[in-house]
Amino acid sequence: VFLHFLHKKSNNKFIESFNFILPGYNLRPLELSGAIGIEQLKKLSKLIEMRRKNASYFHELFKNNDKIIIQKEIGQSSWFGFSIIINERNTSIKREDLIIELENSGIETRPIVSGNFVKNKVLDFFDYEIFEDLTNSEILDKNGFFVGNHHYDLKNELEHLNKIINKVLI
């Protein structure tokens, strides 16, 4: 058996979940996806409405927590999920410690897309320039994570998230 390794994965599933190694394509069965999408579009306004209600409650729970920075509404977001960044000015807790506690409490997390994208090996294949510094990308990369939203009421789940975050960050 011939094995060729392009990248040795770490044991950290959080870091590996959005780790781009090679350029490529994101292919899906388009006709089937299109048929499902047409039906889903009929429900879109109701799906977004519930996601926005969840986001409103998320904001109520977390808006005064100075240990985290949360996503703000800047228009008419569909609120795919909730971005949370640990505010290292107000706490010494590391993201990894909070994520472990959240996962152990049944709360899945993901990186905010890929954090600082220029750290991905895929960029070795491209000619690019970086304008000035990436201070905010570094903060997001080091301290940020994402918790999913849904189109059903997440009030209990958001209260559970709040309880765990407060337990760890206080």
Secondary structure as a PSIPRED ss2 file (coil, helix, strand):
# PSIPRED VFORMAT (PSIPRED V4.0)

   1 V C   1.000  0.000  0.000
   2 F C   1.000  0.000  0.000
   3 L C   1.000  0.000  0.000
   4 H C   1.000  0.000  0.000
   5 F C   1.000  0.000  0.000
   6 L C   1.000  0.000  0.000
   7 H C   1.000  0.000  0.000
   8 K C   1.000  0.000  0.000
   9 K C   1.000  0.000  0.000
  10 S C   1.000  0.000  0.000
  11 N C   1.000  0.000  0.000
  12 N C   1.000  0.000  0.000
  13 K H   0.000  1.000  0.000
  14 F H   0.000  1.000  0.000
  15 I H   0.000  1.000  0.000
  16 E H   0.000  1.000  0.000
  17 S C   1.000  0.000  0.000
  18 F C   1.000  0.000  0.000
  19 N C   1.000  0.000  0.000
  20 F C   1.000  0.000  0.000
  21 I C   1.000  0.000  0.000
  22 L C   1.000  0.000  0.000
  23 P C   1.000  0.000  0.000
  24 G C   1.000  0.000  0.000
  25 Y C   1.000  0.000  0.000
  26 N C   1.000  0.000  0.000
  27 L C   1.000  0.000  0.000
  28 R C   1.000  0.000  0.000
  29 P C   1.000  0.000  0.000
  30 L H   0.000  1.000  0.000
  31 E H   0.000  1.000  0.000
  32 L H   0.000  1.000  0.000
  33 S H   0.000  1.000  0.000
  34 G H   0.000  1.000  0.000
  35 A H   0.000  1.000  0.000
  36 I H   0.000  1.000  0.000
  37 G H   0.000  1.000  0.000
  38 I H   0.000  1.000  0.000
  39 E H   0.000  1.000  0.000
  40 Q H   0.000  1.000  0.000
  41 L H   0.000  1.000  0.000
  42 K C   1.000  0.000  0.000
  43 K C   1.000  0.000  0.000
  44 L H   0.000  1.000  0.000
  45 S H   0.000  1.000  0.000
  46 K H   0.000  1.000  0.000
  47 L H   0.000  1.000  0.000
  48 I H   0.000  1.000  0.000
  49 E H   0.000  1.000  0.000
  50 M H   0.000  1.000  0.000
  51 R H   0.000  1.000  0.000
  52 R H   0.000  1.000  0.000
  53 K H   0.000  1.000  0.000
  54 N H   0.000  1.000  0.000
  55 A H   0.000  1.000  0.000
  56 S H   0.000  1.000  0.000
  57 Y H   0.000  1.000  0.000
  58 F H   0.000  1.000  0.000
  59 H H   0.000  1.000  0.000
  60 E H   0.000  1.000  0.000
  61 L H   0.000  1.000  0.000
  62 F H   0.000  1.000  0.000
  63 K C   1.000  0.000  0.000
  64 N C   1.000  0.000  0.000
  65 N C   1.000  0.000  0.000
  66 D C   1.000  0.000  0.000
  67 K C   1.000  0.000  0.000
  68 I E   0.000  0.000  1.000
  69 I E   0.000  0.000  1.000
  70 I E   0.000  0.000  1.000
  71 Q C   1.000  0.000  0.000
  72 K C   1.000  0.000  0.000
  73 E C   1.000  0.000  0.000
  74 I C   1.000  0.000  0.000
  75 G C   1.000  0.000  0.000
  76 Q C   1.000  0.000  0.000
  77 S C   1.000  0.000  0.000
  78 S C   1.000  0.000  0.000
  79 W C   1.000  0.000  0.000
  80 F C   1.000  0.000  0.000
  81 G E   0.000  0.000  1.000
  82 F E   0.000  0.000  1.000
  83 S E   0.000  0.000  1.000
  84 I E   0.000  0.000  1.000
  85 I E   0.000  0.000  1.000
  86 I E   0.000  0.000  1.000
  87 N C   1.000  0.000  0.000
  88 E C   1.000  0.000  0.000
  89 R C   1.000  0.000  0.000
  90 N C   1.000  0.000  0.000
  91 T C   1.000  0.000  0.000
  92 S C   1.000  0.000  0.000
  93 I C   1.000  0.000  0.000
  94 K C   1.000  0.000  0.000
  95 R H   0.000  1.000  0.000
  96 E H   0.000  1.000  0.000
  97 D H   0.000  1.000  0.000
  98 L H   0.000  1.000  0.000
  99 I H   0.000  1.000  0.000
 100 I H   0.000  1.000  0.000
 101 E H   0.000  1.000  0.000
 102 L H   0.000  1.000  0.000
 103 E H   0.000  1.000  0.000
 104 N H   0.000  1.000  0.000
 105 S C   1.000  0.000  0.000
 106 G C   1.000  0.000  0.000
 107 I C   1.000  0.000  0.000
 108 E C   1.000  0.000  0.000
 109 T C   1.000  0.000  0.000
 110 R E   0.000  0.000  1.000
 111 P C   1.000  0.000  0.000
 112 I C   1.000  0.000  0.000
 113 V C   1.000  0.000  0.000
 114 S C   1.000  0.000  0.000
 115 G C   1.000  0.000  0.000
 116 N C   1.000  0.000  0.000
 117 F H   0.000  1.000  0.000
 118 V H   0.000  1.000  0.000
 119 K H   0.000  1.000  0.000
 120 N C   1.000  0.000  0.000
 121 K H   0.000  1.000  0.000
 122 V H   0.000  1.000  0.000
 123 L H   0.000  1.000  0.000
 124 D H   0.000  1.000  0.000
 125 F H   0.000  1.000  0.000
 126 F C   1.000  0.000  0.000
 127 D C   1.000  0.000  0.000
 128 Y C   1.000  0.000  0.000
 129 E C   1.000  0.000  0.000
 130 I C   1.000  0.000  0.000
 131 F C   1.000  0.000  0.000
 132 E C   1.000  0.000  0.000
 133 D C   1.000  0.000  0.000
 134 L C   1.000  0.000  0.000
 135 T H   0.000  1.000  0.000
 136 N H   0.000  1.000  0.000
 137 S H   0.000  1.000  0.000
 138 E H   0.000  1.000  0.000
 139 I H   0.000  1.000  0.000
 140 L H   0.000  1.000  0.000
 141 D H   0.000  1.000  0.000
 142 K H   0.000  1.000  0.000
 143 N H   0.000  1.000  0.000
 144 G E   0.000  0.000  1.000
 145 F E   0.000  0.000  1.000
 146 F E   0.000  0.000  1.000
 147 V E   0.000  0.000  1.000
 148 G E   0.000  0.000  1.000
 149 N C   1.000  0.000  0.000
 150 H C   1.000  0.000  0.000
 151 H C   1.000  0.000  0.000
 152 Y C   1.000  0.000  0.000
 153 D C   1.000  0.000  0.000
 154 L C   1.000  0.000  0.000
 155 K H   0.000  1.000  0.000
 156 N H   0.000  1.000  0.000
 157 E H   0.000  1.000  0.000
 158 L H   0.000  1.000  0.000
 159 E H   0.000  1.000  0.000
 160 H H   0.000  1.000  0.000
 161 L H   0.000  1.000  0.000
 162 N H   0.000  1.000  0.000
 163 K H   0.000  1.000  0.000
 164 I H   0.000  1.000  0.000
 165 I H   0.000  1.000  0.000
 166 N H   0.000  1.000  0.000
 167 K H   0.000  1.000  0.000
 168 V H   0.000  1.000  0.000
 169 L H   0.000  1.000  0.000
 170 I C   1.000  0.000  0.000
